[in-house]
Every structure is written in C-alpha cells, then in structure tokens.
Amino acid sequence: MARFLLGVWPFTGHLLPNIALAGALRARGHAVALYTGARARPLLADPTLDLFPFQQVPEEQVVAWVTEMDRLSLDWRGWPALRRLLRAWLLETVPAQVADLTAVIAAWSPDVLVCDPALWGPILILSETGRPPVAVFSYLAACLLPGREGPLLGLAWPRPTTWLGWRLRALARGLLELLAADIRRGASLLRRRYGWPPLTQSVTAFAGRLPLYLVASVPEFDYQRADLPPTVRYVGPCLWEGPRGEVPPAWLTDLPADRPLIYVTEGTVHAKAPIVLRAALAGLAGRPVQGVVTTGPQRSPSVLAGAVPPNVRIEQWVPQRWLLERAALVVTTGGSGSVLGALRAGVPLVVVPTAWDQPENAWRVVWSGAGVRLSPRQCTPDRLWRAVERVLGDPAFQANARRLAQAMARYDGPATAAALLETLAARGTVQQEEG
C-alpha cells in the first residue's frame, strides 16, 4: 500500500476530478489524503477521506481573486488586472503552500504528492527535493504545456491550417511569454529563497519536467499533439459520479420522451452575467425540444427572473450524468467538466466560451467535429437556436461525439491515472516502464 497526498485548489471543477482519482486509488488499496481549502469538505462524499485544510494559504482571499478574474474580459483591456491577480494567486501564495505542505508531509509521510497545475508551491519548490516525488494532475480538457500545438490561453484562436497561420500563432505565443516575463522572474526569485536555481522556461513548461504529468483528456480531442515531453500521460476523463445510491429526481423521468432533451449549463462556478442561460430560455421557447437549464450550485434560479417557457425546466444543479443519459445536445460555456462529460457520453455540443480554458475547449470541439462554437457576442436567442438546430440536424456531429466517447472509454480515466501513480510511487519514475 502506498500513500498519496492530493494538493488541489478548493474549486468544484478542480476538486471533483481529484475526488474521482482518490476513489480509484483507494479502490486499489492505497491511503489518500487531500490538501485543500476547508470549503471543500461538503463535497467529500466519503467522510473517512483525510483532509488537511489550508492553514497559511488565505482561502477566502484566493476565492475572491479567482471570482474577480472570472469577471474580466479576455482581451487587452482585462490583461493588466488579470496579470496582477494571477501573480497574487499563483505566486504570492507559494510560501504559504510550502509551509503548509511541509508540515503535512512531515506528519503524514506520503509516497507521492499529486498537485493541481495551478498549485505552484509543489511544482516550483517541493519537487526539487524529490522526497516525495511530485506529479501534476491536470483536470483540463487541453494539455496546458506549451508547444507548437499548445493552447494560447486568453486568445480565442482556432488551430491554424496554413503556414502563415502557424507563424502568427508562434508570434502570439512569443508575445504572451513576453507579457508574462515578470511572473517567471517572480518565480525565479522565490526559488532563490529556497536555494534552487532560477527558471530557464515558464512555470507551465517547467511542470512538464516533473516525473509524471497526468492529463484527464485524450489525444483524439487534444489535436493529437506530438510536441509533448515523455512525462505526459493522457488518462481519459476523471469525472466524479457522485455518491452511490442516489436516484434521479422524478421530474426527470417524467419529461417528454418524444422531444430531444437540450441540457444548458454555464458550469459549477460562473461569475459573469448568465448570457447563455438567458439566450437559451428565449431561443428554446416554443421549439420542438425539451430544455433543462441549470444555474449552478453558486447561483439561485432567481438570476433568470421572468417567464419560463413550458418546454424548459430550470434547476439550480443536477448531477450531469443523469441529464447526459438522456440529452441529445449540450449547450455550455465550455468548461472542461461539461465538455468532457458530454463527450464521454457521446453527446454533441454547442459551446459559447467566455473565460479560462473555455475558448481552447471550444475550438477543439469544432476541430473534432463534435459540435459548433458560438461567440459570446453573437449569443442571441435566434443564433443560439440556429446552432442547436444545425447540430441536431446533422448526424455527423453525434457520430464524432460517439467516436470520442469510444476513445475515452479505452483510457479508463481514474483507474489509468491510479496505475501510473502506483508506478511512480514504486519506482520514482514512469518513463522506464511506460515510455
């Protein structure tokens, strides 16, 4: 039996894949503990799962920073504030993370520390000791590591198809790296405080040098990237299925079976105005479909004040697996959990990306042929309905979604990740056995 400590920020989209991974590790007989914020406790379905809550990390301040970032526009107007908030969140909390984790490691003696890609203390500082080895578990649908095919977070650009397009993409990547140079300098100064040499690359690229970098997606969705280091392992979606024994609500089984079910979601956390939900309410009204709109656990359905069409139902939150079993289409802002959940179920998408990883996910949905992208600025009720009608009317979208579902099923998600972490715990590397 090995001991695995999972370090993760206390946001639902970060936590749920880690809970799924924890379940797979425990099913294989290992001990698992989480290092995260105290606000994560209600999400832990198993009360016997050890939780080491933040001590020095300012949890509520971090939540406020991330919420503020979610409201910013992803363009040059929002960049100065975004850079300031990212620096505060990712860099300025590193000493607190290191202090917390040093105490947890001394008390609990994990064989492997698995960390959130945005939890930089283990990546920048603790990984250098090798005791315990540090692995990254990325819950995102697109691998963050830089490269020719890598994401340009903050820029809603599709994958190029021409030489000029690739050249422009390389120039844009260089500009983004220049704009983020102060963050790299700050990271190097932090490392110097702990006796480690300065970085020669970005923090994100440096994370790819750790002994194992798990990606909860599949190459068939992520541009079939061939520009990644050998430490990267795609494992398939790691989606938590919720507590065992729960049954779907009665209203779900009572919905009309003769109409396509359209599931509309803006994810579990969304600080912007609910433009997609409002457009869906109006756009689906009176159409030959059944809509289910969820506002998310952080927002009351009252944010959608006004008349509700007879063919649309509004709920605060429903486990998506129940809806995906019946859905013909998902309309979403494109968070990784929503996109991976839909594709694992073989359900095509309409994606209206608004923040974070969503623009990159949207273009991968388009590239894979499993759905369409609609710009937030064009998300009117009429245009949204036309996008829904297009996807429902072309069987190629569903065929491609099912193709990706078959690919995801081959990777087996949390079980595959758990097996790789076992190898790391036993050998200190996975490349010799798996590479």
Buried (B, 14 or more C-beta within 10 A) or exposed (E): EBBBBBBBBBBBBBBBBBBBBBBBBBEBEBBBBBBBBEBBBEBBBEEEBBBBBBBEBBBEEBBEBBBBBBEBBBEEEBBEBBBEBBBBBBBBBBBBBBBBBBEBBEEBEBBBBBBBBBBBBBBBBBBBEEEBBBBBBBBBBBBBBBBEBBBBBBBBBBBBEEEEEBEEBEEBBEEBBEBBEEBBEBBBEBBEEBEBEEBEEBBBBBBBEBBBBBBBBBBBBBBEBEEBBEBBBBBBBBBBBBEEEEEBEEEBEEBEEEBBBBBBBBBBBBBBEBBBBBBBBBBBBEBEBBBBBBBBEBBEBEBBEEEBBEBBBBBBBBBBBBBBEBBBBBBBBBBBBBBBBBBBBBBBBBBBBBBBBBBBBBBBBBBBBBBBBBEBEEBBBEBBBBBBBEBBEEEEBBEBBBBBBEBBBEBBBBBBBBBBBBBBBEEBBBBEEEE
